[in-house]
């Protein structure tokens, strides 16, 4: 997949697939590895990777999966409209925390509202 095609929905789909096949920890590890591999394959600097956003989105997808089981990603996304807003993490994190160098490098807990477990 070309970088221009790997949009927010594609990230959600990947998290969904990893969560269907794995527990949370393994899904987060696989997501991290896949994204870093994608960056390397396309010559994108690894600094583009954002640890907090990656883990937070996997947590959010898992939360919505537990609320409303689905047979496939398209059904899941239709039932999980809030996830389709790529800015929804700003309801959990202030921009200063979310876009900080420390949040990019390692996971930072939300400072506004917890991501439901």
ABEGO torsion letter per residue (X at the ends): XBAAABBAAAAAAAAAAAAAABBAAAAAAAAAAAAAAAAAAAGBBAAABBAAAAAAAAAAAAAAAAABBBABAAAAAAAAAAAABAAAAAAABBAAAAABAAAAABBBBBAABBBBX
